[in-house]
Amino acid sequence: KKSFEGPFKACHEVIKPRDFYRNCLYDVCMSDGAKKILCQVLEAYASTCKKHGAVVHDWRTPSGCRKQGVSSSVYV
Protein backbone atom coordinates (compact mmCIF):
# COMPACT_ATOMS: atom_id res chain seq x y z
CA LYS A 1 0.00 0.00 0.00
CA LYS A 2 2.71 2.51 0.91
CA SER A 3 4.55 2.41 -2.39
CA PHE A 4 1.55 1.53 -4.57
CA GLU A 5 3.66 -1.00 -6.39
CA GLY A 6 2.64 -4.54 -7.19
CA PRO A 7 -0.10 -6.24 -9.17
CA PHE A 8 -2.57 -3.36 -8.83
CA LYS A 9 -0.13 -0.57 -9.69
CA ALA A 10 -1.79 0.37 -13.00
CA CYS A 11 -5.19 0.40 -11.37
CA HIS A 12 -4.49 2.90 -8.62
CA GLU A 13 -4.72 5.85 -11.03
CA VAL A 14 -8.01 4.56 -12.48
CA ILE A 15 -9.72 3.32 -9.32
CA LYS A 16 -8.51 4.78 -6.06
CA PRO A 17 -7.90 1.97 -3.55
CA ARG A 18 -8.80 4.04 -0.47
CA ASP A 19 -12.41 2.88 -0.05
CA PHE A 20 -11.54 -0.73 -0.90
CA TYR A 21 -8.72 -0.61 1.64
CA ARG A 22 -10.88 0.84 4.40
CA ASN A 23 -13.70 -1.60 3.76
CA CYS A 24 -11.25 -4.49 3.67
CA LEU A 25 -9.61 -3.43 6.91
CA TYR A 26 -12.98 -3.17 8.65
CA ASP A 27 -14.38 -6.43 7.24
CA VAL A 28 -11.24 -8.45 7.98
CA CYS A 29 -11.07 -7.08 11.53
CA MET A 30 -14.75 -7.80 12.13
CA SER A 31 -14.30 -11.39 10.95
CA ASP A 32 -11.26 -12.11 13.15
CA GLY A 33 -8.85 -11.81 10.23
CA ALA A 34 -10.68 -14.15 7.87
CA LYS A 35 -8.56 -14.59 4.76
CA LYS A 36 -11.70 -15.38 2.77
CA ILE A 37 -12.83 -11.77 3.29
CA LEU A 38 -9.45 -10.42 2.18
CA CYS A 39 -9.61 -12.51 -0.98
CA GLN A 40 -13.16 -11.34 -1.72
CA VAL A 41 -12.15 -7.69 -1.42
CA LEU A 42 -9.09 -8.19 -3.63
CA GLU A 43 -11.28 -9.99 -6.19
CA ALA A 44 -13.75 -7.09 -6.17
CA TYR A 45 -10.96 -4.54 -6.63
CA ALA A 46 -9.37 -6.56 -9.46
CA SER A 47 -12.72 -6.93 -11.19
CA THR A 48 -13.51 -3.22 -10.87
CA CYS A 49 -10.08 -2.31 -12.21
CA LYS A 50 -10.44 -4.60 -15.20
CA LYS A 51 -13.91 -3.22 -15.99
CA HIS A 52 -12.34 0.24 -16.17
CA GLY A 53 -9.57 -0.93 -18.50
CA ALA A 54 -6.72 -1.15 -16.01
CA VAL A 55 -4.21 -3.97 -16.26
CA VAL A 56 -4.09 -6.11 -13.14
CA HIS A 57 -1.22 -8.53 -12.77
CA ASP A 58 -1.26 -11.77 -10.77
CA TRP A 59 -2.45 -10.81 -7.31
CA ARG A 60 -3.53 -14.30 -6.25
CA THR A 61 -0.03 -15.74 -5.85
CA PRO A 62 1.37 -13.07 -3.48
CA SER A 63 -1.88 -12.89 -1.49
CA GLY A 64 -2.37 -16.66 -1.31
CA CYS A 65 -5.90 -16.38 -2.68
CA ARG A 66 -7.07 -19.19 -4.90
CA LYS A 67 -9.67 -18.84 -7.62
CA GLN A 68 -13.13 -19.75 -6.40
CA GLY A 69 -14.29 -23.11 -7.64
CA VAL A 70 -10.74 -24.46 -7.92
CA SER A 71 -10.35 -27.60 -5.90
CA SER A 72 -7.14 -29.11 -4.68
CA SER A 73 -8.71 -32.57 -4.77
CA VAL A 74 -7.16 -35.15 -7.03
CA TYR A 75 -9.53 -37.51 -8.80
CA VAL A 76 -8.35 -40.96 -9.74
C-alpha positions, 0 to 999 in steps of 0.5 A: 500500500505505501509504495503503490507497487505490485499487481494493482499498480496500473489500477491505482490511477483509475480506481482509487484503492482508499475505499476498498482498503478501508472496507477491507480493513474493517471487514477483515477485523470484524471477521477475526482476520478471515482470509476469505474476506481479504480474498473477496475484497481483492477480487472485487478490486481486481474486477472493478479495475479490469472493468475500467480498462486497467491492467491487473497482474497476478495478485492471487499468488502473493496474497495466497488467494485461490480462484473460487471453484478451484479444488485441490482434490485429485480424482483418480 
